[in-house]
């Protein structure tokens, strides 16, 4: 097996998270029950957008890329692609969801649906990218 390169992995993590964030944005925009009606917006950046969903997506993208990058030493050692994808997904969505729970702005059922939706979207995208690119070592 050839050695997995962190920078190649990181590029594909950015692609995975960008696709995941786009899917998530569409779901939150389209499904009333999963509406994002609050997200902290930095006062100095309100000129970019005052829409909570935009900042939710930006926060998700940046957070998931950082977490995904930090997962490199773990993910590269897992031999099966489905297991890599699962570990990658469950850690990222769990940490993101804890952040949303701690914000206190959404109800319990919102968090359950959000966790499931995030899990499905990120698992499918990460599996397909890891499988096609071998970016996490296969």
ZIQUI-V75607 format. One record per residue. N is the residue number from 1. RES is the residue in one letter. D_LAST is the distance of its C-alpha to the last C-alpha in Angstrom with 2 decimals. Layout:
N,RES,D_LAST
N,RES,D_LAST
This chain:
1,X,7.69
2,X,8.95
3,X,9.94
4,X,8.84
5,X,12.13
6,X,13.93
7,X,16.07
8,X,13.55
9,X,11.88
10,X,15.53
11,X,16.52
12,X,14.03
13,X,15.19
14,X,18.67
15,X,18.04
16,X,16.65
17,X,19.63
18,X,22.05
19,X,21.32
20,X,21.47
21,X,24.70
22,X,26.20
23,X,25.69
24,X,27.07
25,X,29.97
26,X,30.93
27,X,30.90
28,X,32.98
29,X,35.29
30,X,35.77
31,X,36.01
32,X,39.22
33,X,38.27
34,X,35.21
35,X,37.29
36,X,36.67
37,X,40.26
38,X,39.84
39,X,37.59
40,X,38.98
41,X,39.72
42,X,40.55
43,X,44.19
44,X,43.73
45,X,41.05
46,X,42.90
47,X,43.89
48,X,40.34
49,X,40.49
50,X,42.23
51,X,40.03
52,X,38.15
53,X,35.31
54,X,34.62
55,X,34.42
56,X,32.36
57,X,29.77
58,X,30.02
59,X,29.68
60,X,26.69
61,X,24.93
62,X,25.73
63,X,25.07
64,X,21.69
65,X,20.54
66,X,21.87
67,X,20.39
68,X,16.93
69,X,17.22
70,X,18.45
71,X,15.50
72,X,13.15
73,X,13.82
74,X,13.14
75,X,10.10
76,X,8.12
77,X,9.18
78,X,8.29
79,X,6.18
80,X,6.73
81,X,6.35
82,X,10.14
83,X,10.70
84,X,9.10
85,X,11.29
86,X,14.12
87,X,14.39
88,X,14.21
89,X,16.80
90,X,19.10
91,X,19.58
92,X,20.31
93,X,22.61
94,X,24.33
95,X,25.24
96,X,26.39
97,X,28.42
98,X,30.06
99,X,31.23
100,X,32.70
101,X,34.35
102,X,35.90
103,X,37.38
104,X,39.54
105,X,40.05
106,X,38.47
107,X,39.25
108,X,37.26
109,X,36.59
110,X,35.33
111,X,32.72
112,X,31.68
113,X,31.35
114,X,29.65
115,X,27.04
116,X,26.35
117,X,26.28
118,X,23.95
119,X,21.60
120,X,21.47
121,X,21.23
122,X,18.52
123,X,16.36
124,X,16.67
125,X,16.18
126,X,13.17
127,X,11.41
128,X,12.51
129,X,11.62
130,X,8.04
131,X,7.73
132,X,10.03
133,X,9.19
134,X,5.53
135,X,7.85
136,X,6.47
137,X,3.78
138,X,0.00
